[in-house]
Amino acid sequence: MTYSIYLLMAAATVGCKETVAGAPSQVELDDVLEPVRHQFKQLIEDFLKKGVSPQAAFELEQQLSAASRELCRVGVEWAYNQVESKPVDLPQHVEFEAGPYTRLNHKTPQDVATLFGKIRLWRTGYRPTNKTGDPTIFPLAQQLGLVAGASPALAERAAYYQAEAGATQRRTLERLKQDHGVGWGVKKLREVVGHVAAAMTAERHEVQVEKLLQWLEQAWTSKGKHKPVLSIGRDGISFAVPIRKGTIYKVASAGTITVFDRRGKRLGTAYLAYMPESKQGTMSTQLTRLVEDVLRQLQRPLPRLCYVTDAGDNETAYHENVLRRMCHPRTGEKLEWIRVVDFYHASERVWKMAEALFGSGPAAKGWARRMLKLLKKPNGIRRVLNSASVLRGRHPLKRTTSAEFDKAYNYMRDRTRFMRYAAYERVGIPRGSGVTEAACKTIYTQRLKLSGMRWNKAGAQTILNLRVLLLSGVWIEAYLRVLKKVENVQVPPYELPSWERLKKAA
């Protein structure tokens, strides 16, 4: 940063002068901003005098960027310090959470991190009248929605940076320093992000329901020959959980609810993700709740309902114990869910049988490829099984190879009714769980499985809660709901009677 920018910052501090009484002096907004405006003009004039070059253009934009941030910082600081009246104009006694508080006689400062850097906020405090040991309250800080000394805008950015793919604590802290002029440590970052994640997670369900309903409305008004499709998927991913003497691997879960339009185009997906737990009960509960609330609020006819997964234990149990028994939450009618075993997992079994029958040569590859094409045709699964059965009788297999063949063959035979891929394609139902498989990669691998990372369950779940909001496309909706629900502490004007002050204050 050049010397001129240092002069700019020094001049801008005129809006932060303190009086002997310990409160900001009354400075007009124009007086605060004028030095910064003058600096903008000076920077541009200096650029034109020096002549145009790539280096000069680079330096000009860097300098104007820094000046812009400083202009915003000074403006925000001035504005926030105009919100609250002088202490003598505020009620001396207020009630907060059923307890009496007494006003301090002087405003005290607090350093607040904003999008544009740190500012100094002067606010009036109230101490417990009965000296209960409770902390002093600052109504202005709560009115502004400060989170651990951070403004709502900066707190949202910090959480967003932590939720992005490839993020690390170090990268987030560097980004906050470079883009916002805020120097935090890991402890402060975790405190702010944890607070934001908890608040936004409380709003996740409602905003995901609203988003899914929007997609379903868009699907019904789209052009095409199929009914819209509401597709559920879930899958597991191995996750390292640290223990006292090492690491164990358990299965975390990812869930998806996807809307397809009349042409089979994916309009959007709502995501869920949870750290490992026995039988994945939280995932099942939240996934069911999300589906039921969408169907309860849906004003259109029912879309086609399908469940596309592999044939794992948890995935199968969810279909058998929940979806098959599910009734419409509004009408009570039994819902028809179309179960689809993911084509990719079926194709894996075809390749297993091919290797058992022919080894790893060209014959195995040729037969497997023909069978995969056949599998997508009407009655394809039975034709594939018939071909495999005939070849099994012609090719004597060793004991180990025979066991591998039988395992793959039985997998497909036992799930024949879930592998009608040609029929699924005719009505616009996806035959693959690519959305859910990709969810495991985008939610977990791209953020939680980077080199050298180790997580405890609570910390990992915090990031998962943020990532599913980000990937579901409901981030800003959830955060706006959080801001609207922040309790707005009102300190009444001093003209009001004392009884009214007690009722409306803090």
N, C-alpha and C positions, 0 to 999 in steps of 0.2 A: 504494500500500500504506500502511495507516495506521500510526501510531506504535506501536500495540499489537503489530503484527506484527514490527516491528523489535525490540521487547523480547523477543518470542518467539524470534527467531533468536539474539539475544544469549544468552538463557538456555540455548538448546539446545546451545551450544558446550561445555557442561560435559563432553560425551562426547568431546571432541577435545583435551583438555588434554594437554600434553606434559611429561614429566619431564626432569630435567637430563641423564639418560642418552640422551635422544633417542628415546624410545618413548612410546606412549600410556599414561597412568596407568590403573590398574585401577579402573574405575567400574562399578558394577552397572547392569544394564539399566533397572531401575525408576528409578534416580537420573537416568539420561539422559532418560527419557521423561516423567518427572513434570512438569517445567516446561511441556512442550507440552500435556499433558493439562489442566493447570491453565488454560492459555491458552484451550483450547477452551471450558471452562466459563465463563470470563470473557467471552468474545465473545458467547456465547448470553445470559448474564445482562444484558450491556449492551444487547443488542438488545431484550430484553423491557422494560427500564427506559425506553428512548427511545420506545417505542410503534411500532406497525406502520405502515409506509408502503412504497410501491414502492421508494423509494430506500434505505430501511433494509434491506429484504429483499435488494436487489441487493448492498449492501455486505456483509451478513452472509455470503451465499454466496461472494462473492469472498474474504473474509477466511478463512472455513473451508476453502476450497479451498487457499489458500496455506499455512494451518496444517497441513492434511493432508499436503501435499507435504513440508513441513519435518519433520513427524513421521516420515514414511517415510525421508527422507534421513538423519536422525539414527539411525534404527533400522538402516538398511543399513550406515552407517558403523561403528556399534558392532559389528554382527554380523561384518562382513568382517575387522575388526581382532581378533576373537577366534579366528580360524581357526588362525593360526600360533602356535607356541610361542615362548618367549623364545629369543634367539640361543644362550644357553648350553645350552639343552636340545636343540639341533639338532646334527646331525653336523658336525664341523669340516671334513671332506673328503668330497666326493661326486664321482661321475662323471656327465658329461652329454655325449651324442654322442661317446663314446669318448675324452673328455678329462677330466683331473682339475681340480676346482674347489675353492677354499678359502673357507670362510665368513668374512664380515665380522663384526666384533664388535658392531656396533650396527645396529638397524633404521633404514632411511632412508625418508622420506615420498615418496609419489607422489600427485598430484592425479588423481582418477578421475572421469570424467563418468558419471552414472547417470540413470535415468529421473526422479529426484527432485532433481537438481542435482549439484553437484560435492562429493565427499567427499575426505578425506585418508586414504590407505591407508599403513600402516606395514608394511614387509616386509623380510625378511632377504635380503641379496644374497650371491652366490657369484662370486668373481673367478677367472679362469683361473690355476691354480697355476703354470704354466710361463710366465706372462706372454706369451701368444701374441698378444695384441692383440684377442682376441675380447671382445665386450661382456659385462658382468656379467649373470648370470642371476638371476631372481627367481622361484623356484618358486611362490610364492603368487599372483603375477600370472598365471601360466599356469594354475594350478589354477582361478582364477576366470574364465578365458577372456577376459581383457582384450584389446581390439582397439584398438591405438594410443591407449591411455589411456581407452578407453570400455568400459563394462560390456557384456556380451552383449545385455542387454535394450535399452540405448540404441542400440547399433550396429545392431540389427535395425530399430529405429524410424527411424533416419536413412536406412537403405537403402530402407525402405518408403516414406517420404515422397518420396524421389527417384524412386521407380518410379511414383508415382501420375500420372494424367493431369493436365496443366496445371502440373506441378511445375517449379520453377526452383531454382537454387542459392540465390538470395536468399530465396525463400519458405521453403525448407527450413531455412535458418539462422535466419530469423525465428521459425519454428515451434518449433525446438529451444530458442530463447531464451525464448519465451513459455510453452510447455507444460512445459519441462523445466529451465529455468533454466541452460542451458548456452550459453555464448558461444564459438562456434567461428568460424574463418575458412574460406575456400574450400579452402585446402590441406588442413586437417584433415578437412573433410567428404569431399573426394575420396579421401583416404587410407583413411578408415573404410569408405566405400561401396565402394571398389575391393576392399578385403579381403573384405567380406561377399559381394559379387557373385561373386568368384572361387570362394569356398568353396561358395556355393549352386549355382553353375553346375555344379560337379563332381557335385552330387547331383540335378540336374534330370532326367536321363534316367530314373533309377530311380523317382523319385516320379511322373513322368508315366506310366510304365508301370503302376505300381500304381493310379493314378487311372483310367486307361483301362480296366483290368481291372475295377475297381469299377463303372464305368458300364456295361460290357458285362454284368456279372452282373445289374445292375439292369434292363438292357434285356431280358434273357432272361426275367426273372420278371415283366415288365410284361404288361398285357393288350392284345390287339390282334390283327389278322389278318395282320400282316407279320412277316417275320424281322427281327431287329435289323440295323441297317446301320452299318458302319464306313466313313466317308467321308473321303477324303483330298482336300485342296485346296492349291494354292500359287499365288502371284501375285507380281508385281513392282511396285515403286513407285519413282518417280524420287526420287533423293536427292542433295542438293548436297554435294559433297566439295571442301573448300578446297584449293587448290594455291598455289604460290608467287606466281603472277601473277594470281590470281583464283579462280574457282569453276567446276568442271565438274559435270555431272549424270550420275550413273550409276544403275543399277537395283539397288536393294536387294530382298531377298526375304522373303516371309512364308509360312509353311506351317501347315496346320491338320490335325488328325485329330479327327473329330467322331463321336460315338456317338448314333444315333437309336434310340428304342425301337420296340415293335411298332405303335404308333399314329403313328409318324413324328415324335414329339416329340424335340427335341434335348435330350439329357441333359447334355452337356458337351463342351468342346473343349480339346484340348491344342495349344498354340501353339509355333512356332519362328520365329525372326527373325534374319537375318544381314545385315550390311553388304555393299555391292556387292563382288562378286568375279567373275572370269572364269568363265562357264558355271555359276555358283552351285553349285559342287561340294560345299561344306560343307553347304548346305541339303539336297542330294540324299542325301548320306551319312547325315546325322543323321535325316532323315525316314524313310529306309529302315530304319535301325537301330531306330528306335522302333516301326515297324510290325512288323518281324520279331520283336522281343522280346515284343511284346504277343501275337502269334499263337503264339509258342513257349510262353508261359506260360498261355495260355487253356485252361481245362479244359472249357469248353462247346463245342458244335458251332460251326463257322465262321459268323460273321454274313455278311450280304451285303456284298460289297466293291465300292466304287465310287470313282471318281476324277473329281471335278467341278471343272473349271477353264475358262479361256478357251483359245484355240488359239495362244497365244504360243509362241515357239521353245523356251524352256526348259521350259515346261509340257508341250509335245508330246514333246520329247526324253525327259523323265522317264518318260512313259507308254511310249514305244516301246522305250527302252533298259533300263528297270528293271522297271516293273510288269508288262509283258507277259511278261517272262522270269522273273518271281519264282515260286519254289516254296515250298511250306509248309516252314518252317524245322525242323519236327519230323518230318513224314511224307515230305517230298520230293515230294509231289504238286503238279502245276501249279495255280496259283491263277487263278481267273477274276475279272478286274477289269472292271467295267462302266464304260466311258469315257463321260462326259457333257460336252458342250460347253455351258457356261453359257447359260441361256435369255436372260439380259440381253444378252450379246454377239450372240446370234443375232437378237434383236429389233432391235439397232442396224443390222444388215445389211438387215433388212426396211424400216426407215425410209430407209436410203440408196437402196434400189431405188425406194421410193415417190417420193422427191424427184426421182430421175432421170427417172421416168416422167411425173409429174404436176406437178412443181414443188413449191412450198411451200404451195399452197392447200388448200381443204377436200377436194378429190378425193384428194390424197395422204394426208391424215390418215384419211379414211374407208377407203381401201384398206388402209393399214397396220394399222389397228385390226382390220379383218376378218381379215387374214392372221395377226395375232398370236393371235387366238382360234382360228383354224384350225390353227395350229402346235401347239396343245396337244391336238389331237384325233388319233385313230388315223390313221396314214399322213399326218399333217399336213404334214411337211416336203416331201413330194413334191407335194402339192396346192398348196402355196405356190409351189414352183418352177415348176410347170406354169402357174399363173396369171401369174406374172411373165414366163415365156417367151412366152406368148400376147400379153400386153400389149406386150412388147418388140418383137414383130413388127408391131404396129399403130401404134406411136408412133416415128417417126423421131427419133433422138437425135443431138445434136451430138457431136463427137469427145470433148470432155472429159467430158460427161455420160455418154456411152456407156462410157467407161473406168471411171467410178465405178460404173455399173450392173454391168458385167461383173465387177469386183473383188468386189462384195458378193454377186453371184449365184454366182460360183465358190467363194467362201468357204463358202456353205451347201451347194452341190452336193458339194464335196469332203469334207464332214463329215456327210453325210446319216445315216450309221450311228450317229453320236453325238448325234443330235437327235430321238430317239424319246421325246418328252416324255410322251405318253399312257401308253406302256408303263412308263416310269419311275414315274409316279404310281401305277399299279396295284400295284406291288410295294413302294412306300414309299421309293423312291430320290429324293433331292432333285434337282430339275432346275435349281436355281440355285446359284451359288457365293457366295451372300450372306454366309455365315460368313467365307469367306476375303477377300472384298472388304472386309467390315467390319474384318477383322484389320489390313489395311493402315492403316485410319483409326485404330483404337484403339491399335495398337502404335506406329505411327510418327507420324501426323499430330497426335494429341492430346498427344504428349509431346516429340517431337523437331523438330517443324516450327512451333513457336510463334514469335511475332514477334521478330526480332533474333537468333535462335539460329544459331550456327555450331558444327560438330562436326568433330573428327578421328575417324578410324575407331575407334580404341581406346576413346575416351571414349563414343562413341555405342553401341558394342557392349556396353559395361558396362551402360548403361541398358537396352538391349534384353534382355540376359540377365535383368535383374531384372523387366522388364515381362512377359515370357512366363511367368515363374513366378507372378507376381501374377494375370495374366489366366487362367492355366490352373487356378487354384484350388488350387495346391500349395505356396503360400508357406510356411505354418507347418510342413508336413511336411518340406520341404527344409531349413529352418533347424534344426529339431530333429535332423535327421540330421547337420548340421554340428556341432552342439554335442556330440553323442554321440561324434564322431570326434576331438574335440580331445584331444590327448595329456594325460592326467591325471598331472601330476608329483607324486609322493608323497615327502615328507620323512619318514623313519621316526621313531618315538619314540626318545628318547635311551636307553631301556633296552635296545634291541637291540644285539647285538654289532657291533663296528665293521665286520666283513666284510659283515654283513647290511645295514648302513647303505649301504655302497658299492653293493650290488646293487640296492637299492630306492630310493635317493635320486634326486632330480632326473632 
